[in-house]
Amino acid sequence: MLNKIITLIKEKENIFLTGGAGVGKTTLTRATIESLENDGKKVAKLASTAMAATLIEGQTLHSFFDFGLSSNEEELSQNNKLDLKKKVKKLIASMDLIIIDEISMVSRNLLDLVRFRLLQAEFNGSLMVVGDFLQLPPVIKNAPLSFAFESTSWEKFNFKNITLSKIYRTDDLEFIDVLNKVRFAQVEDKEHLYLHNLIKEVGDDKSKYTFLFGKNSSADLHNIQMLEQLETKEYRFKTLVTLHEKNIYDKEVERFQKDSKIPDELVIKLDAPVIFTRNSWNYYNGQKGTIIKVDKDQIYVLSDDKKVIKLEKVKLSKNIWKERTKDKKKVLLEEPRITLEQFPLTLAYAITIHKSQGMSMHDLVIDTHEIFAPSQFYVALSRSITPKRLALVQPKVNWKHLAFVNPKALEFTKKSLSN
């Protein structure tokens, strides 16, 4: 599949890489980036939120395209962002490939803004959008929900569809079938019974499980209450913030930190269960472990596969492309604007469904009472590696009403699959 993508990019085609949860979209995206960059090509790695951008070590759409706080052309004009700066034009035009990850979270107006900028810059490379419209939808304030595929730009881009179907997160065939039915909101008697059998008592010791909540407040409260029950020594690690330029306001730092879901301070205790929030050679995003030792600059975690991992703080940067002189030639280089340093951990007692994005997890409890958005139940359910280590809280509504999707997203996805 990688060879097919590289060929399409060489032919200057635009690509829509899609498929359900756990099919390897991020893995294939990373492989595409690595292949092109090893070949000396320039790749812009973008997403609508900082959190989504971190998964491909990229930056936000608003930052790269210099949208500011604008969400449509009228706001661009109001914010004096309508005209494209020469350096931004040069940056966009220099890219061989622009990737937009988690395209389901990009609104109609935002994709139209992207095309507007690409036309301004006379962009001649390829655009690759990645994601599943039957997962997390755009977050739009004070306006009706709209998707990227509803924009006039979607048709203009003439995307070549690449759909991945083999699920790698789990090998349980019955569970895979149920996940697919939930994804398309096709919950009938068979799926109803299967899901009902996943309602399990977790017992008094809730520390072994990660509870998935729909709301931040619920996840935070559960983490605080569970951590208080541990009588071991507490450790606090402030997030180190480095500003690489002078013209950076506190609000920009706060927004980057909030969007990246990195706390001002990481609070842990010995014996506390934790989740890794990044991928590395010896751990993966969503893997669990237990704090067994803490030094000044390292945390030692016993992972769930019984390996001791010596962990140091990792850097997460909001990057910006700058023109530099290298070997007497002017070149564009990606440089950090803001850098956050923190251990890639979060307490494993609870996490929000939104924050679990991209994770593969064991020992989950899904609190069904806080499922309020389309496809949210599917996103939560599809985090699980095996149904044997998954428990559902008895819902207050029928499973069919819990597994609902946005009708526009459903119609578009079905149409894409039939093409």
KAHUJO-V704276 format. One record per residue. RES is the residue in three letters. BURIAL is I if it has 16 or more other C-alpha atoms within 10 Angstrom, else O. D_CENTER is the distance of its C-alpha to the mean C-alpha in Angstrom with 2 decimals. Layout:
res:burial:d_center
RES:BURIAL:D_CENTER
RES:BURIAL:D_CENTER
//
This chain:
res:burial:d_center
MET:O:22.00
LEU:O:21.15
ASN:O:24.70
LYS:O:24.41
ILE:I:21.41
ILE:I:23.30
THR:O:26.41
LEU:O:24.86
ILE:I:23.58
LYS:O:27.10
GLU:O:28.51
LYS:O:26.43
GLU:I:24.82
ASN:I:21.53
ILE:I:19.10
PHE:I:16.86
LEU:I:15.03
THR:I:14.23
GLY:I:14.79
GLY:I:13.89
ALA:I:11.64
GLY:I:12.65
VAL:I:14.52
GLY:I:13.20
LYS:I:11.39
THR:I:9.35
THR:O:12.73
LEU:I:14.71
THR:I:12.77
ARG:O:13.37
ALA:O:16.91
THR:I:17.50
ILE:I:16.68
GLU:O:18.92
SER:O:21.65
LEU:I:21.94
GLU:O:21.87
ASN:O:24.45
ASP:O:26.49
GLY:O:26.50
LYS:O:24.30
LYS:I:22.11
VAL:I:18.44
ALA:I:16.33
LYS:I:12.58
LEU:I:11.02
ALA:I:8.39
SER:I:9.53
THR:I:8.02
ALA:I:8.46
MET:I:5.64
ALA:I:3.29
ALA:I:6.74
THR:I:7.35
LEU:I:5.90
ILE:I:8.63
GLU:I:10.77
GLY:I:11.22
GLN:I:11.93
THR:I:11.69
LEU:I:13.77
HIS:I:16.17
SER:I:16.95
PHE:I:17.59
PHE:I:19.61
ASP:I:21.35
PHE:I:20.75
GLY:O:21.23
LEU:O:20.65
SER:I:21.77
SER:I:20.23
ASN:I:23.20
GLU:I:26.25
GLU:O:28.50
GLU:O:26.38
LEU:I:26.20
SER:O:29.98
GLN:O:30.29
ASN:O:28.21
ASN:O:30.19
LYS:I:27.26
LEU:I:28.72
ASP:O:30.46
LEU:I:28.47
LYS:O:29.33
LYS:O:30.92
LYS:O:28.59
VAL:I:25.46
LYS:I:27.30
LYS:I:28.18
LEU:I:24.65
ILE:I:23.22
ALA:I:26.30
SER:I:26.00
MET:I:22.73
ASP:I:23.22
LEU:I:19.73
ILE:I:17.04
ILE:I:13.60
ILE:I:11.30
ASP:I:7.91
GLU:I:6.53
ILE:I:10.23
SER:I:10.66
MET:I:9.63
VAL:I:12.29
SER:I:15.76
ARG:I:19.06
ASN:I:20.42
LEU:I:17.54
LEU:I:17.86
ASP:I:21.60
LEU:I:21.26
VAL:I:19.47
ARG:I:22.42
PHE:I:24.86
ARG:I:23.82
LEU:I:23.92
LEU:O:27.40
GLN:I:28.49
ALA:I:27.59
GLU:O:29.18
PHE:I:26.14
ASN:O:27.38
GLY:I:24.47
SER:I:21.89
LEU:I:18.73
MET:I:16.09
VAL:I:13.49
VAL:I:10.99
GLY:I:9.75
ASP:I:11.63
PHE:I:13.41
LEU:I:14.23
GLN:I:10.87
LEU:I:9.47
PRO:I:11.97
PRO:I:12.42
VAL:O:13.61
ILE:O:17.10
LYS:O:19.86
ASN:O:23.48
ALA:O:23.08
PRO:O:22.75
LEU:O:19.47
SER:I:19.15
PHE:I:16.95
ALA:I:16.78
PHE:I:19.14
GLU:I:21.70
SER:I:22.27
THR:O:25.32
SER:I:23.27
TRP:I:21.51
GLU:O:24.97
LYS:O:26.09
PHE:I:23.40
ASN:O:24.82
PHE:I:21.80
LYS:O:22.72
ASN:O:20.80
ILE:I:19.60
THR:I:18.68
LEU:I:17.74
SER:O:19.31
LYS:O:19.96
ILE:I:17.81
TYR:O:17.58
ARG:I:15.96
THR:I:19.30
ASP:O:22.81
ASP:O:24.32
LEU:O:25.59
GLU:O:26.49
PHE:I:23.12
ILE:I:21.50
ASP:O:23.99
VAL:I:23.24
LEU:I:19.45
ASN:I:20.33
LYS:I:22.81
VAL:I:20.50
ARG:I:17.93
PHE:I:20.89
ALA:I:22.46
GLN:I:25.47
VAL:I:26.36
GLU:O:30.08
ASP:O:32.54
LYS:O:31.33
GLU:I:27.68
HIS:O:29.03
LEU:O:31.10
TYR:O:28.38
LEU:I:25.98
HIS:I:29.01
ASN:O:29.82
LEU:I:26.48
ILE:I:27.76
LYS:O:28.91
GLU:O:30.48
VAL:O:28.63
GLY:O:31.74
ASP:O:32.41
ASP:O:30.26
LYS:O:26.76
SER:I:25.65
LYS:O:24.94
TYR:I:22.16
THR:I:18.70
PHE:I:18.81
LEU:I:15.89
PHE:I:16.67
GLY:I:15.70
LYS:O:16.77
ASN:O:16.19
SER:O:19.98
SER:I:20.52
ALA:I:18.12
ASP:I:19.67
LEU:O:23.14
HIS:I:22.83
ASN:I:21.68
ILE:O:24.58
GLN:O:27.10
MET:I:26.36
LEU:I:26.38
GLU:O:29.71
GLN:O:31.25
LEU:O:30.92
GLU:O:34.12
THR:O:33.04
LYS:O:32.66
GLU:O:29.82
TYR:O:28.03
ARG:O:26.20
PHE:I:24.23
LYS:O:23.69
THR:I:20.75
LEU:O:22.53
VAL:I:21.92
THR:O:23.46
LEU:I:24.24
HIS:O:25.21
GLU:O:26.88
LYS:O:29.38
ASN:O:28.24
ILE:O:25.19
TYR:O:25.47
ASP:O:24.35
LYS:O:22.36
GLU:O:20.14
VAL:I:19.56
GLU:O:18.98
ARG:O:16.42
PHE:I:14.46
GLN:I:14.77
LYS:O:13.90
ASP:I:10.73
SER:I:9.71
LYS:O:10.81
ILE:I:13.60
PRO:O:16.95
ASP:I:20.24
GLU:O:21.60
LEU:I:20.60
VAL:O:23.28
ILE:I:24.13
LYS:I:27.32
LEU:I:28.93
ASP:I:28.28
ALA:I:25.11
PRO:I:22.38
VAL:I:19.06
ILE:I:15.63
PHE:I:14.27
THR:I:10.87
ARG:I:10.99
ASN:O:12.55
SER:O:16.19
TRP:O:19.41
ASN:O:20.52
TYR:I:17.55
TYR:I:14.13
ASN:I:10.85
GLY:I:12.21
GLN:I:15.80
LYS:I:18.37
GLY:I:21.42
THR:I:24.20
ILE:I:25.37
ILE:I:28.81
LYS:O:29.76
VAL:I:28.90
ASP:O:30.42
LYS:O:30.22
ASP:O:27.58
GLN:O:26.31
ILE:I:25.01
TYR:I:26.10
VAL:I:24.03
LEU:I:25.55
SER:I:22.78
ASP:O:23.10
ASP:O:24.72
LYS:O:27.34
LYS:O:26.57
VAL:I:26.97
ILE:I:24.22
LYS:O:25.31
LEU:O:22.37
GLU:I:22.52
LYS:I:20.41
VAL:O:17.79
LYS:O:17.25
LEU:I:14.27
SER:I:15.62
LYS:I:15.40
ASN:I:17.26
ILE:I:19.92
TRP:I:22.09
LYS:I:25.75
GLU:O:28.97
ARG:O:30.88
THR:O:34.10
LYS:O:33.92
ASP:O:37.05
LYS:O:38.71
LYS:O:36.14
LYS:O:33.60
VAL:O:30.06
LEU:I:26.56
LEU:I:24.53
GLU:O:21.05
GLU:O:21.80
PRO:I:20.18
ARG:I:20.95
ILE:I:19.55
THR:I:18.78
LEU:I:17.70
GLU:I:19.03
GLN:I:18.29
PHE:I:18.24
PRO:I:14.85
LEU:I:15.80
THR:I:15.60
LEU:I:18.35
ALA:I:18.09
TYR:I:20.28
ALA:I:17.63
ILE:I:14.00
THR:I:12.51
ILE:I:10.99
HIS:I:8.21
LYS:I:7.73
SER:I:8.15
GLN:I:4.90
GLY:I:5.79
MET:I:8.96
SER:I:12.50
MET:I:14.95
HIS:I:18.72
ASP:I:20.92
LEU:I:18.95
VAL:I:20.61
ILE:I:19.08
ASP:I:20.76
THR:I:21.44
HIS:O:23.16
GLU:I:20.08
ILE:I:18.64
PHE:O:19.12
ALA:I:16.69
PRO:I:16.90
SER:I:15.01
GLN:I:13.91
PHE:I:16.36
TYR:I:15.17
VAL:I:11.55
ALA:I:13.36
LEU:I:16.01
SER:I:14.03
ARG:I:12.57
SER:I:16.23
ILE:I:17.85
THR:I:21.26
PRO:I:22.85
LYS:O:25.53
ARG:O:23.31
LEU:I:21.85
ALA:I:23.63
LEU:I:23.36
VAL:I:25.06
GLN:I:27.74
PRO:I:26.46
LYS:O:28.70
VAL:O:28.39
ASN:O:28.81
TRP:I:25.98
LYS:O:26.32
HIS:O:25.57
LEU:I:22.55
ALA:I:20.99
PHE:I:21.15
VAL:I:19.21
ASN:I:19.61
PRO:O:22.76
LYS:O:21.86
ALA:I:18.58
LEU:I:20.68
GLU:O:23.48
PHE:O:21.46
THR:I:19.76
LYS:O:23.19
LYS:O:24.78
SER:O:22.39
LEU:O:23.20
SER:O:26.88
ASN:O:27.04
//
